[in-house]
Amino acid sequence: MHVSDNFRTTGDLVRPRISAVELPDNGGCPRRNGEGARLPRPRSEIKEGVSGEMRALAEFLRELMDGCAITQKDLARKIKFPEQRLSETLRGELLPLLNVIESLVKATVPAARLPMMLKRAERLHSAAETAPHAPALRRSERQVETLLAEKDRLFRDLDALRKDGALLVMFLMRVIARLDRQVRDLATEQEELQSDHSKYTAQLDELGRELWRTKQQRERASQKLETAQEQRADAEQRYITAQLEIEELQEELAKLRAEHGVAAPNSSDEARSNGRPEGVADLSDDIDEALAKIDVVLHTQAETIQRLSEHDDDATAGYPSDNRAASEHRLRDDEPADSRPEAASAEDVAAPPPRTTAEAAGLGPLHVLRLADSLWPRGEHANLAAQMERAVNLQTPEEIETTGVLLKGLKDGHDIHSLLRSVLNRKKRHPPAPAAQPPREGPPEPSPLAGFLALTVAAQVGGVVRTCPLEDAPDTPQRRSPTARSLIREQRAGALLVAGVHIATLSLLERQDQRERLVRALSRGRSVRLTGARGSGRTTLLDSVAEEVSGLAPDGVVRLDGQGKNALELLYELCDVVFDLEGHRIGAPRLRRLVQDIGAIVVVDDLGFGGPELGKLLDATPECAYLVAATPETPVPPAESHVEEVHLSPLSQQACHELLRRSVGRELSENEVYWVGDVCFTSEGLALPLLQAGALLRYREKQPLPPVAQAAAPVAALASRVSEGARETLRLAVALGGEVPHQWQLPKLVGRSDAAVSVAELIHCGLATVVGTRYRLADRVVAHLEAEGYAEGAVPRLRAVGVHYASYAGNPAVSPQQLAFEAPAILSALAGLATPFKESCASVAVQLARSASPKFAAAGAWEAWRRALRHGRYAAQHQQGAVADRAYFHHELGLLSLCTGEREPARAALTAAVTLHRSLPDTAGAESGRRALALLAERRAAEPVATTLRLLPLKMT
């Protein structure tokens, strides 16, 4: 091998030759050669004791580093190898992998010599890898002894630690077992506490209901006492007046007798008959007889008033007279056992003579029912179970079936007398078989339960109604939990929210006195009617009062919308809020029994009825206190209902200024203050016109103030200033009679993506208002907009709305409850389309009615179902060739009347449907109508045990 003079050869390795002159001592600075190049720092020597192969490899690597003049740190960074491990490799303590050695060779050897050096490195690495390794360090015998002693000590410590660890494990296991027992005990205590908490909560809830019921009954008793006292005072006044009149009549009679020479009344009959003319004698006798009768009547009335006063004084002491729990408690404590009435005596229901073994033993169906009615309320369930077990062993299959029917009705809370009469009628129609007859083979067929109906509705085919079997009969509805009711309230409140828009509400002004008066009356359990003109702020005041009294009644506050609804609809909505009907439509008798136990504060906005109907609503819910809002045109409540009247007075001029300032959001200028004074006069102190006037001020920017006449009727001016999307929404609402569809439907109906936001704009302007769970144009807005031409193009809009809602209702993904939210807009569209404009409108109305009515029925919105069917029938009558549609609507109306107990309308509608189906011909439809007529005849012949109706799952085709 040829090398230059600066290198010397040592075996196969080449090492640079560096003289002492080239390595000067520069005071600790990096060593450099004569030309200024940096030299590598000296490394530690190779460890003693390593094998020869490892030493040869280490020397080879060290010479490579010396030949390229690179530092150990730079080399480690270059080959991406840890510097510490590289140092150990250079000292012969570590044998790295071959790829590390190859990387080091490539980094330090020129390209011309690279293959040769790689082969050399591979050969040295292979030799070092296969050679036996000698210990790197040699230790003395003393060091070895020290290490062995240290090893023994470590093993002893390890044994001690092992023993201590075992003891510690045992201790920890004992602690864990003790903690486990304590956890189990605590869990048991927690369960007991939770059970006690649930029991105490239920008792507290029951006490709260009883307290509320007692408060209601005390209020009714005080009202009755006030009425009785007023009647007593009036009767006493009449008594005194009658006494005075009698004395005057007696004085006049005495004068007449003196003038005609007639004897006194205490004279004998002969003297009177001889001493006066015949005509005068007859007149005197008549007068005496009339005065005597009057005196007797007056004394009788006085005694009655005295007894009534004593009765009222007794009734107000202690428990009220109509407190059922207290009455039963006093009856059990005070009356002897012999004088307590039985559940159903023999005089009430005449039972047939015993015909079977069970009846002879006193365990027939009627006996079991009497036992259940007497033992179940007292909690003697074990005794009742034992009696029923004896009865089942003695009864025939027919009697067992009848017993099951009766106990099912008793569980649902029906009257025992009606149940007894029902079973007697069943026995007359189906007398039991003689005891000598052999039993029938196989199980008996379960008979349907009278009064329970199963209804199936569909859009394309007529509905089907049938008697509901006993096993499918609905149980007594359960009360909704507070969490479930809160979730329902949140869902209904969410239906009014507009995405991304905050609808601000103005606070009350000058309504604090009325608010406190309403809260005081409701706290006492009295019902109140809030009377005020439209736009006077009744709804805002109702919201504030409802929030204040939310925790008074046991069932909380129930908000209802009374616009266009009667008392029965409000009762159904009240029952649906408090009870979970689970897809059932209960009948009127059961509805009355359920609502009697509701103790809530019912807030009804826009109530449209009064008089006797309002009295029926109050009487049906004796445990509820009502807060209703109505206009002055609504009939007043009956006097005997004792409903307190609160009138909303107009706002003062100062309150009008403040309301406008808040509406505008800034201080008013001097000219605006004078303008507001005139507006307050023309608006008569109503809040809605002032809100609209404030919107005019917001929209005017730098324009002059609008005239006062325009501010008095600002609808047209506001409509011209709102956005185009809001104007399209106004045109659609005018076509629908003022109804504003829900905001999630507006973009498709209006054709604009910003249509939903326009609802908030209309609310801020006072052109729309909240009605229940929907929006509607404010009072008199529709008339003003129609005068401005917003009703043009109403027919095409109605047709588009009808097509959209027909498709929406026919979508299986849309639930009946979702469609019920759209009921007002759908019914308004049907009312407009059913008018015979054109045949195309009638066909759209028929399609919409057939698509929407089944889901209205399934959602329990039966009044909407009835109106949709009537609109569809009217539209089908004005459409050529719509015989099948007419038959469908007649059939559905017949089923509706059948389910609600209206027999004559049901018979007429079903008969018409059968006739139309035969004319098509449609044998299936005619057969369905005949089955419904047969069911109607059976229900007429039988006394129903219950009137609950069950809605089966909706079938859409």
HELIX and SHEET records of a PDB file:
HELIX    1   1 ALA A   20  GLU A   22  5                                   3    
HELIX    2   2 GLY A   52  CYS A   68  1                                  17    
HELIX    3   3 GLN A   72  ILE A   79  1                                   8    
HELIX    4   4 GLU A   83  LEU A   90  1                                   8    
HELIX    5   5 LEU A   98  THR A  108  1                                  11    
HELIX    6   6 LEU A  114  THR A  130  1                                  17    
HELIX    7   7 GLU A  141  HIS A  260  1                                 120    
HELIX    8   8 ASP A  269  GLY A  275  1                                   7    
HELIX    9   9 GLU A  278  ALA A  315  1                                  38    
HELIX   10  10 ARG A  324  ASP A  334  1                                  11    
HELIX   11  11 ALA A  337  SER A  339  5                                   3    
HELIX   12  12 THR A  357  ALA A  360  1                                   4    
HELIX   13  13 PRO A  365  LEU A  375  1                                  11    
HELIX   14  14 HIS A  381  LEU A  394  1                                  14    
HELIX   15  15 PRO A  397  LYS A  411  1                                  15    
HELIX   16  16 ILE A  416  ARG A  429  1                                  14    
HELIX   17  17 LEU A  470  ASP A  472  5                                   3    
HELIX   18  18 PRO A  482  GLY A  494  1                                  13    
HELIX   19  19 GLN A  512  SER A  523  1                                  12    
HELIX   20  20 ARG A  538  GLU A  548  1                                  11    
HELIX   21  21 ALA A  567  VAL A  578  1                                  12    
HELIX   22  22 ALA A  588  VAL A  595  1                                   8    
HELIX   23  23 GLY A  611  ALA A  620  1                                  10    
HELIX   24  24 ALA A  639  SER A  641  5                                   3    
HELIX   25  25 GLN A  653  VAL A  664  1                                  12    
HELIX   26  26 GLU A  670  SER A  683  1                                  14    
HELIX   27  27 ALA A  687  ARG A  700  1                                  14    
HELIX   28  28 VAL A  708  ALA A  712  1                                   5    
HELIX   29  29 VAL A  715  ARG A  721  1                                   7    
HELIX   30  30 GLU A  724  ALA A  735  1                                  12    
HELIX   31  31 LEU A  746  VAL A  750  1                                   5    
HELIX   32  32 ALA A  755  CYS A  765  1                                  11    
HELIX   33  33 VAL A  781  ALA A  787  1                                   7    
HELIX   34  34 ALA A  794  ALA A  809  1                                  16    
HELIX   35  35 PRO A  816  PHE A  821  1                                   6    
HELIX   36  36 ALA A  823  LEU A  833  1                                  11    
HELIX   37  37 GLU A  839  ALA A  858  1                                  20    
HELIX   38  38 TRP A  862  GLN A  877  1                                  16    
HELIX   39  39 VAL A  883  CYS A  899  1                                  17    
HELIX   40  40 ARG A  903  SER A  919  1                                  17    
HELIX   41  41 THR A  923  ALA A  941  1                                  19    
SHEET    1   A 2 PHE A   7  THR A  10  0                                        
SHEET    2   A 2 LEU A  13  PRO A  16 -1                                        
SHEET    1   B 4 VAL A 464  THR A 467  0                                        
SHEET    2   B 4 LEU A 453  THR A 456 -1                                        
SHEET    3   B 4 LEU A 949  LEU A 951  1                                        
SHEET    4   B 4 HIS A 584  ARG A 585 -1                                        
SHEET    1   C 2 GLN A 478  ARG A 479  0                                        
SHEET    2   C 2 PHE A 579  ASP A 580 -1                                        
SHEET    1   D 5 VAL A 557  ASP A 561  0                                        
SHEET    2   D 5 ILE A 601  ASP A 605  1                                        
SHEET    3   D 5 ALA A 625  ALA A 630  1                                        
SHEET    4   D 5 VAL A 528  THR A 531  1                                        
SHEET    5   D 5 GLU A 644  HIS A 647  1                                        
SHEET    1   E 3 GLU A 739  VAL A 740  0                                        
SHEET    2   E 3 ARG A 774  LEU A 777 -1                                        
SHEET    3   E 3 ALA A 768  VAL A 771 -1                                        
END                                                                             
